Amino acid sequence: MHYDKSEKRYFTSAKFKPCLIEPDSDQYLSQLRAVADDGMRPEGIWLSNMPEADLMPIPHRRVEPSVLRMILGAIRGRKATEIVYQSMNPKRPDPEKRGISPHAFGHDGFRWHVRAFCHIEHKFKDFLLSRCLECKITGSAEATSDEDRLWQEFIDLRLKPNPRLSKAQQRVIASDYHMEDNELRLRVRKALLYYFNKRLRLDVAEALDRPQEAPIVVANRAAFEQALLCAQS
């Protein structure tokens, strides 16, 4: 390293090699994203002389703090709640009261859900947090997370480059996703499998005319489809 008298700081030289940490592109880019996301420098950010960067704006869903606080309390205390929920189901056009026993939160990449046992349909479901308009604790939970089979069970997926891509394109996709032997293995909670399928466009990969729009596909397709069918039933 060399010392810059005008800047009063050290800079790396052309022969610099880190000794205390390993170079990590993901860590650098995640910190750059954290700064670019809100224009602030959170604690622990060590970047300097940052390049100009911006993020594609994604509308944030508002979650009522009092609702979140009440659901958190219900999860911690294993309680049941009554929520006022606005469904997008055409058969339920207006907000309605629903009894649920929440036990966990899940994120699909864009939105937060509360995983809960529905007292009306008598099964575990996801409820979008931003559509929970009101909430109050009503008593003891009617079911626990141990009874939520889809939440407790996982599927080991094997992803590979879309075989309809050229060999060179497949190689770069394998590199993009840190694949080993042309495969990426991921363990996915079955309760989140529907969102995983939609987020990576795995549901439309074979139907698309341009394989570039769905660069990865599932190698163990039969097991994936069976698990997905169970998750949606």
C-alpha positions in Angstrom: 0.0 0.0 0.0 1.1 3.6 -0.4 0.3 6.7 1.6 -1.2 9.7 -0.2 -0.2 12.9 1.7 -2.9 15.1 0.1 -5.7 12.6 1.0 -4.0 11.6 4.3 -4.8 8.0 3.7 -3.5 4.7 2.4 -4.3 3.4 -1.1 -3.7 0.0 -2.6 -0.9 -0.4 -5.0 -1.0 -2.4 -8.3 0.6 -5.4 -6.4 -1.8 -5.3 -3.5 -3.0 -8.7 -2.2 -5.4 -8.9 0.8 -4.0 -10.9 3.8 -6.8 -10.7 6.4 -9.8 -11.3 4.1 -10.6 -13.2 0.9 -11.8 -11.0 -2.0 -15.6 -11.4 -2.1 -17.6 -9.9 -4.9 -20.9 -10.7 -3.3 -20.0 -8.9 -0.1 -18.9 -5.8 -2.0 -22.0 -5.7 -4.2 -24.3 -6.3 -1.2 -22.8 -3.4 0.6 -23.0 -1.2 -2.5 -26.6 -2.2 -2.8 -27.3 -1.3 0.9 -25.9 2.2 0.3 -27.7 2.7 -3.0 -31.0 1.5 -1.6 -31.6 4.4 0.7 -28.6 6.7 0.1 -27.3 6.2 3.7 -24.2 4.4 5.0 -25.3 1.7 7.5 -22.9 0.7 10.2 -20.4 -1.9 9.0 -20.1 -0.5 5.5 -16.4 -0.3 4.7 -16.7 0.9 1.0 -14.7 4.0 -0.1 -14.5 5.9 -3.3 -17.7 4.2 -4.4 -18.8 4.2 -8.0 -22.1 5.7 -9.0 -24.8 3.0 -8.5 -28.6 2.9 -8.5 -31.3 0.2 -8.0 -34.4 -0.4 -10.0 -37.2 1.0 -7.8 -39.6 -1.6 -6.5 -42.8 -0.3 -4.8 -42.7 -1.3 -1.1 -45.7 -2.8 0.5 -46.8 -1.0 3.7 -47.2 -3.2 6.8 -49.2 -1.6 9.6 -46.7 -1.6 12.6 -49.4 -2.4 15.2 -50.5 -5.4 13.1 -46.9 -6.6 12.9 -46.4 -6.1 16.6 -49.5 -8.1 17.4 -48.6 -11.0 15.1 -45.1 -11.1 16.5 -46.6 -11.3 20.0 -48.9 -14.1 18.9 -46.1 -16.1 17.3 -43.9 -15.8 20.4 -46.7 -16.6 22.8 -48.3 -19.3 20.6 -51.6 -17.4 20.5 -54.4 -17.2 18.0 -55.4 -13.9 16.4 -58.4 -12.4 14.6 -57.3 -10.3 11.6 -59.2 -8.1 9.3 -58.0 -9.3 5.9 -58.5 -7.9 2.4 -58.3 -10.9 0.0 -58.0 -10.5 -3.7 -60.4 -13.4 -4.2 -63.4 -12.2 -6.3 -65.7 -14.1 -3.9 -64.4 -11.9 -1.1 -64.4 -8.4 -2.4 -64.5 -6.7 1.0 -62.3 -7.0 4.1 -63.4 -9.7 6.4 -62.5 -11.0 9.9 -60.5 -14.2 9.9 -59.2 -16.3 12.8 -55.6 -17.5 12.3 -52.9 -19.1 14.4 -49.6 -17.6 13.1 -46.3 -19.3 13.6 -43.7 -17.9 11.1 -42.9 -15.3 8.4 -41.9 -16.0 4.8 -40.6 -13.7 2.1 -41.1 -14.4 -1.6 -38.5 -11.9 -2.9 -41.0 -9.0 -3.0 -43.5 -9.4 -0.2 -43.7 -10.6 3.4 -46.3 -13.3 4.3 -47.4 -14.7 7.7 -47.6 -18.4 7.7 -50.6 -19.4 9.8 -53.3 -22.0 10.4 -56.6 -20.7 9.0 -59.5 -21.3 11.4 -62.0 -21.0 8.5 -60.4 -23.5 6.0 -58.7 -25.6 8.7 -55.4 -25.7 6.9 -52.1 -23.8 6.9 -51.9 -20.9 4.5 -49.9 -17.7 3.7 -51.5 -14.3 4.4 -49.9 -11.2 2.9 -48.8 -9.0 5.8 -49.7 -5.7 4.0 -53.3 -6.9 3.6 -53.8 -7.6 7.3 -55.6 -4.4 8.2 -56.2 -5.1 11.9 -55.2 -7.7 14.4 -56.0 -8.7 17.9 -55.1 -11.8 20.0 -58.0 -14.0 20.8 -56.7 -17.0 22.7 -54.4 -20.0 22.4 -53.2 -21.2 19.0 -55.3 -23.9 17.3 -52.2 -25.4 15.7 -48.4 -25.2 15.9 -45.6 -25.0 13.4 -44.8 -28.7 14.1 -48.1 -29.6 12.5 -47.4 -27.5 9.4 -46.0 -30.3 7.2 -45.2 -28.1 4.2 -43.3 -25.6 6.4 -41.3 -28.4 8.1 -40.5 -30.4 4.9 -37.9 -29.5 2.3 -37.1 -30.6 -1.2 -33.6 -30.7 -2.6 -33.7 -29.2 -6.1 -31.1 -29.6 -8.8 -31.0 -26.7 -11.3 -29.1 -26.7 -14.5 -28.6 -24.4 -17.5 -31.5 -24.5 -20.0 -30.4 -27.1 -22.6 -31.9 -25.0 -25.4 -29.1 -22.5 -24.9 -25.9 -22.7 -26.8 -23.0 -24.5 -25.2 -21.2 -21.2 -24.6 -24.3 -19.7 -23.1 -24.8 -22.8 -20.8 -21.2 -22.4 -19.6 -21.7 -18.8 -18.6 -25.0 -19.6 -16.9 -23.2 -22.3 -14.9 -20.6 -19.7 -13.9 -23.2 -17.1 -13.1 -25.0 -19.4 -10.6 -21.8 -21.0 -9.1 -22.8 -24.4 -10.5 -20.6 -27.5 -9.9 -20.6 -30.1 -12.7 -23.3 -28.0 -14.4 -25.7 -28.2 -11.5 -26.8 -26.0 -8.6 -28.3 -27.8 -5.6 -30.7 -25.8 -3.4 -32.8 -26.9 -0.4 -36.2 -25.2 -0.6 -38.9 -25.3 2.0 -42.0 -26.8 0.4 -44.2 -24.0 1.7 -42.1 -21.5 -0.3 -41.9 -23.7 -3.4 -44.7 -21.9 -5.3 -42.9 -18.6 -5.0 -39.6 -20.2 -5.9 -41.2 -21.5 -9.1 -42.6 -18.2 -10.1 -39.6 -16.1 -9.1 -37.2 -18.2 -11.3 -39.9 -18.6 -14.1 -39.5 -22.4 -13.9 -43.2 -22.7 -14.6 -42.8 -21.2 -18.1 -39.3 -22.3 -19.1 -40.4 -25.0 -21.6 -43.2 -22.9 -23.1 -41.1 -19.8 -23.8 -39.9 -19.4 -27.4 -36.7 -17.7 -26.2 -34.7 -19.9 -23.7 -32.7 -16.8 -22.7 -35.8 -15.7 -20.8 -35.6 -18.7 -18.5 -31.9 -19.6 -18.5 -32.2 -22.3 -15.8 -34.4 -25.3 -15.5 -35.0 -28.1 -13.0 -33.0 -31.3 -13.5 -35.1 -33.4 -11.1 -38.3 -32.3 -12.7 -40.5 -35.2 -11.5 -39.7 -34.7 -7.8 -40.2 -31.0 -8.3 -43.6 -31.2 -9.9 -44.8 -33.7 -7.3 -43.7 -31.5 -4.4 -45.2 -28.4 -6.1 -48.6 -30.3 -6.6 -48.6 -31.1 -2.9 -47.8 -27.6 -1.9 -50.7 -26.2 -4.0 -53.3 -28.7 -2.9 
